């Protein structure tokens, strides 16, 4: 069957094949686009490898569209807060402010504070903050001997 494939630059390339696998190999030979990155579309449906072109209704002189597969699509980060020993919070983690600096987990807006998710390193963080404030206050303290001389 003789038909055309419209490539990425808009040019129509002629082909004489009968199934999607053969078409993908022929396109890879002619355009140097790897088979994994090819996305063939005809009549608002994507052509799946292993099927014939006639199953999609491709007839003599038809034009099949060629596009590249989109990369990405990683799943959203979910809140790491455990509601009970078996269930986890199902809300999406808040970007940037939802990342706990103490335990390196991500949390939703409701559980993002260290006190809310009972961070295991919260007590050491509080002790360090207490020691820093204590040292700062002791450094700024007025000594009574200095007052006595004045």
C-alpha positions in Angstrom: 0.0 0.0 0.0 1.4 3.4 -1.0 0.9 6.2 1.5 2.7 9.2 3.0 4.2 10.2 6.4 4.4 13.8 7.3 7.7 14.3 9.2 8.6 16.9 11.8 9.6 19.5 9.3 6.3 19.2 7.3 7.7 17.2 4.4 5.7 14.2 3.1 7.8 11.0 2.7 6.3 8.1 0.6 6.2 4.6 2.0 5.1 1.1 0.8 4.6 -1.0 4.0 1.6 -2.8 5.5 2.2 -2.9 9.2 3.3 -0.4 11.9 6.5 -2.2 12.9 7.8 -2.1 9.3 6.8 1.6 9.0 8.7 2.5 12.2 11.9 0.7 10.9 11.6 2.5 7.5 11.1 5.9 9.2 14.2 5.2 11.4 16.2 4.4 8.3 15.1 7.4 6.4 15.0 10.1 9.1 17.4 8.8 11.8 14.7 9.2 14.5 14.9 6.2 16.9 11.9 3.9 17.1 11.5 4.6 20.8 11.0 8.3 20.1 8.5 7.9 17.2 4.8 8.6 17.7 2.7 7.8 14.7 -0.8 9.3 14.5 -3.6 8.7 12.0 -7.2 9.9 12.4 -6.7 11.0 16.0 -5.5 7.6 17.1 -1.9 6.6 17.9 -0.6 3.7 15.8 0.5 0.8 18.1 3.3 -1.5 17.0 2.3 -5.1 16.1 -0.9 -4.1 14.2 -1.5 -3.6 10.5 -2.2 -0.2 9.0 -5.5 -1.4 7.5 -6.8 -1.9 11.1 -6.5 1.9 11.6 -8.2 2.6 8.2 -5.1 3.8 6.4 -5.9 3.6 2.7 -3.9 4.2 -0.5 -2.7 7.8 -0.6 -3.4 8.6 3.1 -1.0 10.7 5.2 0.1 9.5 8.6 1.5 12.1 11.1 4.9 11.7 12.8 5.7 13.3 16.1 8.2 12.8 18.9 7.3 11.3 22.2 7.2 13.7 25.1 9.7 13.1 27.9 8.8 13.5 31.6 5.6 12.7 33.4 7.2 11.8 36.8 4.6 11.2 39.5 3.9 14.0 42.0 5.6 13.9 45.3 3.2 12.9 48.0 3.1 13.9 51.7 5.2 11.6 53.8 3.1 12.0 57.0 1.7 8.7 58.4 -1.9 9.0 59.5 -1.7 5.7 61.2 0.8 2.7 60.9 -0.7 1.6 57.6 -2.1 4.8 55.9 -0.1 7.7 54.5 -1.5 11.3 53.8 -2.7 11.4 50.2 -2.1 15.1 49.6 0.5 16.4 47.2 3.7 17.7 48.8 4.2 21.4 48.8 7.2 22.4 46.7 10.2 24.0 48.4 8.5 24.8 51.8 7.2 21.3 52.2 10.7 19.8 52.4 11.7 19.2 56.0 15.4 20.2 56.5 15.7 17.9 59.5 14.4 14.6 58.2 14.7 15.2 54.4 11.1 14.2 53.7 8.4 16.1 51.8 5.0 17.1 53.3 1.8 18.8 52.4 0.7 22.2 53.7 -1.0 20.7 56.8 2.0 18.5 57.9 5.0 20.6 56.7 6.0 22.0 60.1 8.4 19.8 62.1 6.1 19.9 65.1 3.2 18.6 63.0 4.9 15.6 61.6 6.8 14.8 64.8 10.2 15.0 63.2 12.6 12.6 65.0 15.4 15.2 64.9 13.3 18.0 66.3 14.6 17.6 69.9 18.3 17.9 68.8 17.3 20.9 66.6 15.7 22.6 69.6 18.7 21.8 71.8 21.1 23.4 69.2 18.9 26.5 69.0 18.9 26.8 72.8 22.7 26.5 72.9 23.1 29.1 70.2 20.7 31.6 71.9 22.4 30.9 75.3 25.9 31.6 73.9 24.6 34.8 72.2 22.9 36.1 75.3 26.0 35.3 77.5 28.2 37.2 75.0 25.9 40.3 75.1 25.4 40.2 78.9 26.6 43.2 80.9 29.1 42.3 83.6 28.3 43.9 87.0 32.0 44.9 87.5 31.9 47.3 84.6 28.8 49.0 86.1 30.5 49.4 89.5 33.5 51.3 88.0 31.3 53.9 86.3 
